[in-house]
Amino acid sequence: MCAIFGIVDHHEASSLCYLGLHSLQHRGQEGAGIVSTDGSEPFAYRKKGHVSEVFSSGTLHRLKGTAAIGHTRYSTTGANTMANLQPLLMKSGLGWVAVSHNGNLINAPTITANLEKQGSIFQSTNDTEVIIHLMARSGQQEISEALIHALKLVEGAYSLLVLSRESLIAVRDPYGFRPLITGTLNGSRVFASESCAFDLIGAKYEREIEPGEMMIVPFNRPKGLKSLFPFEKKERKRCVFEYIYLARPDSLLFGENVHEMRKALGRKLAKEQPAPDAEVVLPVPDSGVAAAIGFAEESKIPFDMGIIRSHYIGRTFIEPRQSTRDVGVRLKLNAVGPTLKNKSIVVVDDSVVRGTTSRKIMKMLREAGARKIHFRVSAPPTTHSCFYGIDTPTRQELLASSSAIEAVRQFIGCDTIGYLSLEGLMEVAENKAGKGFCHACFSGKYPTESTG
Ligand code: AMP
């Protein structure tokens, strides 16, 4: 879970990169960075925190040049340290290279161990650094050739932007796990994880970078871009969880709008897991809103906001030392008593991971007076960890990995529980966005040979 953004051939490259990252903040909140260039030197700035806290007009002014790449980080591998923030910037025989990476490389620990045995010194515990080391050792003179060499040796998920003195290269792994799109802004070439970044800066969406595609934008001929497919072809395996939870609802992702996809999942859920005696459909905001709209549409049960989310939660919070109640979930979510008092309600959320949030929500809704709670989830039970870039906990921590559905219901504390089936999920996703999804977190069917 990270975001990447890139732009070539624009006099305000770093400011536009900043705006792009701002709109992609939901994909990673630990830290952010930008590397820009005027075609000779790199200018870099990275810091922990949210995009708006990381950059000031002063820092953006110092990020000179007409090309830039950026990154927001949500750690899936490596610790939350400064050295792990991206874009990574390193110098080798190839000159300087900066990399922004979304995804996870499964065989990075093995490659790192082998390279360290041969004397390589790693600066971070970030799997992305492996790519730069492999590029530097490739023996190739061209950045693109060195990158192809490196990427042929890694396995897993990568949507990458690679900036050097001469070009910006965008590349997506042959499975296409993570999104990456391209477009134009008054003739300048732009790249982003999701289209909401283009909307903010007024860029025109052109298309996805295809799974296995490498697009090279040379600085001396930015319009003479090259597209190649240098890797062994694989069946595409786009991450279906991007649609369920991760992406922003206003984004076009894998060619389809996320909000519409979520509503369709909610409609399917209502068909598969109806709650006929319910009087009102309530989403868990914000993640369950679209699915709850779909559920209400299909079931003809009225939709309402019975849970309200506070948008003002800082990253640190001081709990009173002698409080009589667990402030926890109420800090973020609170029930609207009159909307649900003495009613049979359907509560819709997008996914259950550990189940601890849902459990607290059920308790809160009962305390607010709900008579009966039907809990509906617009995804199948999350039973397996993700090795391709989503921050799912270990299998032991996943509620549904070891508990039968009745045990899950009892733990969460609802009267009935219903998940969307894997078949239902795939039917909706494939009808709208075509075949080719990774659903390993729900099925345990990992597309790659090794899983780390
Ligand atoms: P829990 O079951 O308590 O672990 O939390 C489930 C909630 O977290 C759901 O409402 C999801 O919207 C949200 N969620 C799902 N996956 C993730 C993730 N990888 N990181 C953060 N939140 C997530």
Boltz pocket constraint, residues with backbone or C-beta under 6 A from the ligand:
constraints:
  - pocket:
      binder: B
      contacts: [[A, 245], [A, 284], [A, 287], [A, 349], [A, 350], [A, 351], [A, 352], [A, 353], [A, 354], [A, 355], [A, 356], [A, 357], [A, 358], [A, 390], [A, 391], [A, 392]]
      max_distance: 6.0
